[in-house]
Amino acid sequence: MDKVKTNFMVAIAVLVVVCIVLMGYAASLNSQLSAEKIKTRQLNDQIAGLNSKAGDLQVQLTNATAQVNNQTGLAANLQATLDKVNAESADLKTAYSDLESKLKAQVSVPLN
């Protein structure tokens, strides 16, 4: 009977030691898990910050594109206006030349 009690006590002692080792291992894993959670939160914060910056850059790009489109439209309008002014200038030069020719023709006609 003493041998059974001794074996039983040894088995209980071994189980207690195994439980203590498992509790230590579980605590270690829990600590690692907590550290990984902190890293994950930090990475999520960084991702959120980068997404915010990307959104800001998208808005800036949209604004810059709108400005370029506006400038392109203004340049096209200015070119069209310049073309009209050049055409009117050419017409005025022709009209001036015609008037000058008529004036010379009238001046060269002898007065009676």
C-alpha angles and dihedrals in degrees: 000000000000090000091054091049091048092049090047091051091048090050091050091048091050090049091049091051091047090049091050091049091048091049090052091049091048090050090050092050090047090052091050090048091052090050091050090049090053091049090048091051091049091050091048089052090050091049090050090051092049091048089052091050090047089052091050091049090049090054091048091049091049091050092047091049091050090050091050090050090049092048090048090051091048091049090051091049091048091049091050090049091048090050090052092048091049090050091049090047090052090049091049091050089051092047090047091050090049092048091047090051091049091048091051090047091051093046093050092053108096116241115238 
